[in-house]
Amino acid sequence: GNASKNFANSIARFGDSTKSLAGATGDVVTQSELFGNSKTLGQASQQLVMAAQRAQANTDDPNSKNALKEKANKVKSTLQELVQQVNESLGPA
């Protein structure tokens, strides 16, 4: 639905911004790490959308609800790692 599309678009924009930042850094290792974490976030987000669709289709299934929670936690932790890495790549303020 619209929520899934909006979420996917938001993650895509975040990924694009991260890639732009990575391209602006001169450190190849940092670039590689940012690209890798951005890709991981995209994959985790895609899995979250699929888990949400399954949970919505199977509202009485506790396994689908648990899977949804697990995927949401994966997106959260991946996003936290990526934000931390972006902050580290920017250096002190």
N, C-alpha and C positions, 0 to 999 in steps of 0.2 A: 504494500500500500504506500501511501504518501509518506508515512513516517519512515519506512524503510528506505525510500528513495532520498528523503531529506538527510537521513543519517549517512547513507552512502556518499552523497554529494559533499557533506561536511567533512567526512574522513578523506575524501579525494582532495578537497581543497587544502586540508591540513597537510596531507602528503605532498602536494605540489609545493606548498610553502616550505616544507622541510627540505625538499629536493633543491629548491632555490637557495636556501640557506647553505646547504651542503656544497652547492656549486660555488658559492661565494667564499668558502673557506679555502685556504691554501694547503691545508693538511690532508693528504690523501687518506690517512687512517681515519680521521674524523669523518671525511666524506663517505667512506665505505661503511662506517658504523651507522651514520645517519641514514644512508640509503637502505641498509639492512633492517634497521629498526622501523623505518617507514614502511617497508615491505611487510614486515611482521605485523604491524598495526593494521595494514590493509587486509591481510589474511585473517587476522583475529576478528576484525569487524565483519568480514564476509561470513565467517562462521557464526557470529552473534546474530546476524540477520536471519540466517537459515534456522538457527535454534529458536529464534523468536517466532518464525513462521510455523515451525513444528509445534511449539508450545501453544500457539493460538489455535492450531488445527486440532490439538489434543488437550483440551483444557483440563481433563480429568486425569491425565497421565503425570504422576509425580516425577517420573524419569525425565520427561521433556522439560519440566520446570527446573529440575536440578541441573540439567544440561544448559538451560538458558542462564541460570545463575553462574555456572562455571565459565561460560563463554563471556558473560559480562565482566566477570572478575579478570579474565585474561585481557580483555580490551583495556580495562582500567589499569592493570599493572603495566601493560605494554605502553600505554599512553604516558603513564608516570615516568617510565624509563626514558622514553623519547623526549619528554619535556626536560627532564634532568640533563640529558645529553645535549640538548639544544642550549640550555643555560650554561653548561660547562664549555661548550664550543664558543659561546659569546665572550667568555672571560669575565673578569670583574667589571662591575658597573662604573 
